[in-house]
Amino acid sequence: MLLDTASLYFRAYFGVPESVKAPDGTPVNAVRGLLDFIARLVSDHSPGSLVACMDADWRPQWRVDLIPSYKAHRVADPADGSEEVPDTLSPQVPVIEAVLDAVGITRVGVPGYEADDVIGTLATAAPGPAAIVTGDRDLFQLVDDARGVRVLFPRKGVGDVDVLDGAALVERYGVTPGQYADFAALRGDPSDGLPGVKGIGEKTAAELVRQYGDLAGVRAAAEEPFSKLTPARRRNILAASAYLDVAPKVVRVADDVPLPPLSPELPRTPAAPEELAVLASRWGLGGSLSRLLDALAAR
């Protein structure tokens, strides 16, 4: 099981009331929400191993060099390139990291790469089935029915998840997992600062990828005067040539991240029980931590 950790703690932050606080009044809604989410995942899906994948670089320079608008609207401080994060969430991230480490859940982030890329590398190398837990649609491209790679996509807050395989993606978007990155490049994604192609939304992007097979096929059709593309679509695709030259590399999840040695097996008991007890008391983790520890012990 591969966790898109930042996606999940953001979701926990907005899904659990900020009135959930530590004894000193500090909000711990993201911490407790994430622990409850992991407990639920362990109970419902019984993974033998689990990796909490981290954003060591939430906006890698190599992606920005290709598309300068990539996540630009989410930069909080241009001087250091830090991400805009709610004031009461930022202090919770180090707590999340400390608690996961004390429990014994493997965390990994690699400089120059996003959590998506770590997940892509681990999912590609996985010797058996893998479940990717994320609220980020970009990772749909990693679904692989032949290898048992699927995405668990939270429906709301940190509760139930939709299990997405290839058939579910075709039903939801009209494209296969292998076509998803090309579809996403055409459609664009304002939340990531990807402009897409003018006049091509989700439905049209899916239609074009289905009709021509992939992005290269769509672009070849735009160059072919006698193809069935409408004049407006042809014109817009050709006008977006510079964007389409680089968008696939930005949108596609890396699968060759240089990872450190990992021991992703889930523990049945905490790795650092004394440290965990201090953290539980300091941050008032209460039932959320107990539920996670119970779920781990019951595997």
Helices and strands as residue ranges (DSSP letters): E 2-4, H 5-15, H 29-45, E 51-53, H 61-66, G 72-74, E 75-77, E 82-83, H 92-103, E 106-108, H 115-125, E 130-133, G 137-142, G 145-147, E 149-154, E 161-164, H 166-173, H 177-187, G 190-192, H 202-212, H 215-223, H 231-239, H 241-251, H 273-283, H 286-297
